Amino acid sequence: MITPNLHGIFPPIPTPFHQDEVDYGALVDNITRWMRTGIAGMLVLGSNGEAPFLDQDESQRVVAAAREVTPRDRTLIVGASAESTKGAIAAVQRAAGAGADVVLVRTPSYFKSRMTADVFVRHYTAVADASPVPVLPYNVPSFTGVVLPPAAVARLSRHPNIVGVKDSSGDLTQIGDLVALTPPGFNVLVGSAPTLYASLCVGAVGGIVAAACVVPDLCVRLYELARANRHAEALALQQQLTPIAKSVTSTYGVAGLKAALDLAGYRGGLPRAPLEGASPEAIDTMRGQLHALQALA
């Protein structure tokens, strides 16, 4: 199996809604615009895609719509997760059938005290054995309350169908350990834009970062500067990107990301209930942050 390209910047795109129903037209419009930028691909049905709020039919239609307008030279990563191993296997097989190049599989977490390293290794090994496409384990402790240890990822990296990991812990030490403990060619992707530059410096090959939904070309520029060892410029750009990167994730969440998309000319809209939209104060803050970045575009 040939591993799709996982080097570069991948926006974890939101799922647009209109009157609480998936707006597939807005989804296609957004993807078409993103494909005019330098991104290496994208993630659909991730955390920012509100994946837990979509039913199985909606999820399949989102993937199919994304595949139709994503060129084959861009990597389409699809979130495909469930709490049980059986459910996760079914989810990755559905995602592959709908056109995923790679599947992103979140750690199971409901029975938190039982989620040991051995449990994670058994789970991901079984999923990778059954997946028709390459697998990325997904560590996102802010949502799951569990941590996928680097030592477990090191064991999983020996599986031929586990080609990397997405780590959204925001912990640079964790990123460094993931790089150090896994073999060359294993793709460590950072999921936290405020640590993008530093993560690239310690060996991450790219980022799946929410800021890339709003300012994709600037995130791509940061990646390219870091890869070219133009560190002073990369650090300066990281510092300029960090305010909006925090706003669309830890500060205002999915609602903030969608409001920022509206400000940037994309079709963001409101999150699905029970989530609420961003406040006027949040929108004003992000408007100022994006205005400050206009001179860099």
Backbone torsions as a table, in degrees:
resi	resn	phi	psi	omega
1	MET	NA	128.7	178.7
2	ILE	-84.2	128.6	179.6
3	THR	-78.0	124.6	174.3
4	PRO	-61.7	160.1	-179.6
5	ASN	-64.8	127.2	176.8
6	LEU	-121.7	14.8	176.1
7	HIS	-93.3	129.3	176.7
8	GLY	126.0	-157.9	-175.2
9	ILE	-110.4	131.7	-178.0
10	PHE	-129.4	109.8	175.1
11	PRO	-70.7	133.9	173.8
12	PRO	-87.0	91.8	-161.7
13	ILE	-75.9	144.3	174.2
14	PRO	-71.8	160.0	171.9
15	THR	-97.2	116.5	-180.0
16	PRO	-74.2	145.4	175.7
17	PHE	-127.0	149.3	170.3
18	HIS	-129.7	118.8	-175.1
19	GLN	51.6	43.3	174.7
20	ASP	70.3	9.8	174.0
21	GLU	-110.8	147.5	-179.3
22	VAL	-59.3	129.7	179.0
23	ASP	-101.1	91.9	-174.5
24	TYR	-69.2	-31.0	176.9
25	GLY	-64.1	-43.3	177.3
26	ALA	-64.3	-37.8	178.0
27	LEU	-59.8	-48.1	-179.5
28	VAL	-64.5	-42.1	179.0
29	ASP	-59.3	-45.3	-179.9
30	ASN	-63.3	-46.5	-177.9
31	ILE	-63.5	-40.8	178.6
32	THR	-57.9	-40.3	178.5
33	ARG	-70.1	-43.5	179.2
34	TRP	-60.4	-32.5	-178.0
35	MET	-71.4	-7.7	173.8
36	ARG	-87.9	-1.9	179.9
37	THR	-101.2	-176.5	-176.6
38	GLY	-91.8	17.8	179.8
39	ILE	-64.9	152.1	-179.1
40	ALA	-85.1	-12.3	-177.2
41	GLY	162.6	-159.7	179.4
42	MET	-156.4	165.9	174.7
43	LEU	-113.3	126.2	169.8
44	VAL	-110.4	153.5	178.6
45	LEU	62.7	34.7	169.6
46	GLY	-90.8	-164.3	178.9
47	SER	-60.9	-44.8	179.2
48	ASN	-70.7	-16.2	173.8
49	GLY	-83.7	5.2	-179.6
50	GLU	54.2	38.2	-175.0
51	ALA	-53.3	-39.9	-179.6
52	PRO	-64.6	-14.2	-178.4
53	PHE	-93.6	-3.7	-178.5
54	LEU	-101.2	141.9	174.9
55	ASP	-83.6	176.2	-173.3
56	GLN	-63.0	-41.5	-179.7
57	ASP	-65.9	-44.1	178.2
58	GLU	-60.6	-42.5	-179.5
59	SER	-60.8	-44.9	179.6
60	GLN	-62.4	-40.5	-179.2
61	ARG	-69.4	-35.4	176.7
62	VAL	-63.1	-45.9	-180.0
63	VAL	-63.4	-44.7	-179.3
64	ALA	-62.1	-41.3	179.3
65	ALA	-65.6	-41.1	179.1
66	ALA	-65.1	-41.6	-179.4
67	ARG	-62.4	-37.6	-176.2
68	GLU	-62.5	-31.9	-176.0
69	VAL	-112.3	10.4	175.6
70	THR	-104.5	113.9	-179.3
71	PRO	-59.3	153.2	-176.9
72	ARG	-68.3	-15.3	176.7
73	ASP	-87.6	3.5	171.6
74	ARG	-112.5	141.6	-174.4
75	THR	-87.8	122.3	176.9
76	LEU	-97.0	108.9	176.9
77	ILE	-97.2	136.0	-177.1
78	VAL	-125.6	128.4	173.2
79	GLY	-70.7	129.2	-177.0
80	ALA	-147.6	99.3	-171.4
81	SER	-140.4	159.9	172.6
82	ALA	-160.7	161.9	-178.6
83	GLU	-72.4	-34.5	178.4
84	SER	-92.0	155.0	175.6
85	THR	-64.0	-42.5	178.2
86	LYS	-58.5	-44.6	179.8
87	GLY	-65.1	-39.4	179.0
88	ALA	-65.6	-39.4	177.5
89	ILE	-60.8	-45.2	178.9
90	ALA	-62.7	-39.3	-178.5
91	ALA	-65.6	-42.8	-178.9
92	VAL	-70.5	-32.4	178.3
93	GLN	-69.4	-37.9	175.4
94	ARG	-65.0	-43.8	-179.4
95	ALA	-62.1	-43.1	178.5
96	ALA	-62.4	-41.0	179.5
97	GLY	-65.1	-27.4	-179.9
98	ALA	-87.3	-6.4	174.0
99	GLY	122.4	7.9	179.2
100	ALA	-64.6	139.9	170.5
101	ASP	-85.5	-34.7	-178.0
102	VAL	-142.9	146.7	175.5
103	VAL	-112.7	139.3	177.4
104	LEU	-104.7	119.2	-171.2
105	VAL	-116.9	110.8	-179.3
106	ARG	-68.8	147.8	176.7
107	THR	-62.4	135.2	168.6
108	PRO	-64.2	149.9	-170.9
109	SER	-150.9	-4.7	-173.2
110	TYR	-60.3	-47.1	177.8
111	PHE	-93.9	73.1	-168.0
112	LYS	-56.1	-43.2	-174.9
113	SER	-67.7	-15.8	-179.9
114	ARG	-97.5	-1.7	-175.8
115	MET	-86.7	77.0	179.3
116	THR	-87.2	169.8	177.1
117	ALA	-57.8	-41.3	-180.0
118	ASP	-63.9	-39.5	177.5
119	VAL	-62.0	-45.4	178.8
120	PHE	-61.6	-42.0	-179.5
121	VAL	-63.6	-44.0	178.4
122	ARG	-63.0	-43.9	-178.5
123	HIS	-60.3	-54.6	-176.0
124	TYR	-69.1	-31.4	177.1
125	THR	-64.2	-44.1	179.3
126	ALA	-65.7	-41.2	179.1
127	VAL	-64.2	-45.0	-179.2
128	ALA	-66.4	-35.9	177.1
129	ASP	-59.6	-35.1	-173.2
130	ALA	-98.0	-8.6	-174.7
131	SER	-81.8	133.0	176.5
132	PRO	-74.4	-13.2	-178.3
133	VAL	-130.0	162.3	-178.5
134	PRO	-60.3	153.0	-173.2
135	VAL	-116.3	137.6	169.6
136	LEU	-117.2	113.1	168.3
137	PRO	-62.5	149.9	-173.9
138	TYR	-126.4	115.4	178.4
139	ASN	-102.4	112.5	-178.3
140	VAL	-140.3	71.4	-172.6
141	PRO	-61.1	-23.5	179.3
142	SER	-64.5	-26.0	178.2
143	PHE	-100.7	-36.5	-173.4
144	THR	-92.4	-27.3	-176.3
145	GLY	77.6	7.9	175.6
146	VAL	-127.8	158.4	-179.2
147	VAL	-119.7	131.3	172.7
148	LEU	-85.2	108.6	-172.6
149	PRO	-68.5	144.4	176.4
150	PRO	-55.1	-34.0	179.4
151	ALA	-63.7	-35.6	177.1
152	ALA	-69.6	-39.9	177.7
153	VAL	-63.3	-37.0	178.2
154	ALA	-60.0	-40.8	177.5
155	ARG	-67.0	-41.8	-178.8
156	LEU	-69.0	-26.2	-177.6
157	SER	-64.8	-14.4	177.5
158	ARG	-80.0	-12.6	179.5
159	HIS	-77.1	129.8	-175.5
160	PRO	-65.4	-19.5	-178.6
161	ASN	-103.2	6.5	172.4
162	ILE	-108.8	105.1	-165.2
163	VAL	-104.2	-1.2	-179.8
164	GLY	175.3	-166.4	-180.0
165	VAL	-151.8	144.7	168.6
166	LYS	-105.6	124.2	179.6
167	ASP	-118.0	116.9	-179.5
168	SER	-110.5	24.8	-178.5
169	SER	-70.6	-24.3	-173.1
170	GLY	74.8	9.4	-176.7
171	ASP	-100.1	108.2	-176.5
172	LEU	-66.0	-32.5	176.1
173	THR	-61.9	-40.7	177.7
174	GLN	-61.6	-43.8	178.2
175	ILE	-60.2	-46.2	179.3
176	GLY	-60.3	-40.5	178.5
177	ASP	-66.3	-40.2	178.7
178	LEU	-60.9	-41.2	178.1
179	VAL	-67.0	-44.4	-174.8
180	ALA	-68.3	-32.3	-172.1
181	LEU	-93.5	-6.9	-178.1
182	THR	-111.7	157.3	-174.0
183	PRO	-75.9	161.5	173.5
184	PRO	-55.0	140.6	-178.4
185	GLY	94.0	-13.3	175.4
186	PHE	-81.3	130.3	-168.7
187	ASN	-94.4	105.1	174.8
188	VAL	-92.9	118.4	-179.1
189	LEU	-114.0	132.4	-179.9
190	VAL	-90.4	141.2	179.9
191	GLY	-110.5	19.2	-177.1
192	SER	-130.7	108.3	-175.7
193	ALA	-63.0	-34.4	177.7
194	PRO	-62.1	-20.5	177.4
195	THR	-109.1	16.3	-175.5
196	LEU	-61.0	-52.9	-177.0
197	TYR	-61.3	-48.3	-178.7
198	ALA	-61.9	-37.5	179.7
199	SER	-66.7	-39.1	175.8
200	LEU	-62.6	-35.7	-179.8
201	CYS	-66.6	-29.5	-179.1
202	VAL	-97.6	7.6	169.6
203	GLY	118.8	-1.2	173.5
204	ALA	-62.3	147.2	-176.5
205	VAL	-97.6	-4.6	-179.4
206	GLY	173.4	-172.7	-177.9
207	GLY	-141.8	139.5	169.8
208	ILE	-107.9	88.9	-165.3
209	VAL	-127.8	137.3	-174.5
210	ALA	-62.3	-33.9	179.6
211	ALA	-57.6	-27.0	180.0
212	ALA	-69.9	-16.4	173.3
213	CYS	-69.4	-33.9	-171.3
214	VAL	-96.7	-43.0	-179.3
215	VAL	-128.7	65.3	-174.0
216	PRO	-59.2	-43.4	-175.7
217	ASP	-66.3	-33.3	178.1
218	LEU	-70.1	-37.8	176.8
219	CYS	-66.5	-40.1	176.2
220	VAL	-63.0	-40.5	178.9
221	ARG	-62.3	-41.2	177.8
222	LEU	-60.7	-45.2	177.4
223	TYR	-58.3	-46.4	-177.2
224	GLU	-67.8	-37.5	177.1
225	LEU	-63.9	-43.6	179.5
226	ALA	-63.6	-42.9	-179.2
227	ARG	-67.1	-26.6	179.0
228	ALA	-89.1	7.0	-179.6
229	ASN	60.6	29.0	174.3
230	ARG	-94.1	71.5	-164.3
231	HIS	-72.0	-36.0	179.4
232	ALA	-63.0	-42.9	179.0
233	GLU	-68.2	-39.9	179.6
234	ALA	-64.5	-43.0	179.4
235	LEU	-63.5	-42.6	179.0
236	ALA	-62.0	-42.2	179.6
237	LEU	-67.2	-40.1	176.4
238	GLN	-57.4	-45.0	-179.5
239	GLN	-62.9	-34.4	179.0
240	GLN	-75.0	-30.8	-179.3
241	LEU	-82.0	-24.1	-171.9
242	THR	-58.0	-40.9	-179.8
243	PRO	-58.7	-47.7	179.4
244	ILE	-70.4	-32.0	178.5
245	ALA	-62.4	-40.7	177.5
246	LYS	-69.9	-39.2	-177.8
247	SER	-61.2	-40.2	-174.3
248	VAL	-87.3	5.1	176.6
249	THR	-129.2	-93.0	-170.2
250	SER	-65.8	-31.8	-175.0
251	THR	-80.2	-52.4	-173.9
252	TYR	-117.3	-6.4	174.4
253	GLY	67.5	-157.2	-176.2
254	VAL	-60.7	-38.4	178.9
255	ALA	-60.8	-40.6	177.4
256	GLY	-65.6	-41.0	178.1
257	LEU	-60.6	-44.3	-178.4
258	LYS	-67.4	-38.2	176.9
259	ALA	-65.2	-38.9	177.6
260	ALA	-65.1	-36.2	175.9
261	LEU	-61.5	-43.1	176.8
262	ASP	-58.5	-44.1	-179.8
263	LEU	-63.6	-31.2	-177.7
264	ALA	-88.8	3.9	176.5
265	GLY	93.0	3.4	173.7
266	TYR	-88.3	-179.2	178.0
267	ARG	-106.7	97.1	-176.9
268	GLY	-95.4	-64.5	179.5
269	GLY	75.5	-156.6	-176.7
270	LEU	-101.0	152.6	170.9
271	PRO	-70.6	168.2	178.3
272	ARG	-79.2	141.5	176.7
273	ALA	-57.7	141.5	17.2
274	PRO	-90.5	4.0	178.1
275	LEU	-66.1	147.1	178.8
276	GLU	-104.8	160.0	177.1
277	GLY	-72.1	167.3	179.3
278	ALA	-68.0	149.2	179.3
279	SER	-74.9	159.1	175.2
280	PRO	-57.0	-35.7	179.2
281	GLU	-65.5	-41.3	178.0
282	ALA	-63.8	-42.5	-179.9
283	ILE	-63.3	-41.9	178.2
284	ASP	-62.3	-41.2	178.5
285	THR	-60.6	-46.8	-178.1
286	MET	-70.4	-32.2	175.0
287	ARG	-59.4	-43.6	177.6
288	GLY	-65.1	-39.9	179.8
289	GLN	-65.3	-41.3	179.3
290	LEU	-70.4	-35.5	176.9
291	HIS	-61.5	-39.9	179.5
292	ALA	-64.5	-23.6	-179.2
293	LEU	-90.9	-9.7	-174.3
294	GLN	-61.0	-34.9	-178.9
295	ALA	-67.9	-17.4	-179.5
296	LEU	-87.8	-16.9	-173.6
297	ALA	-68.8	NA	NA
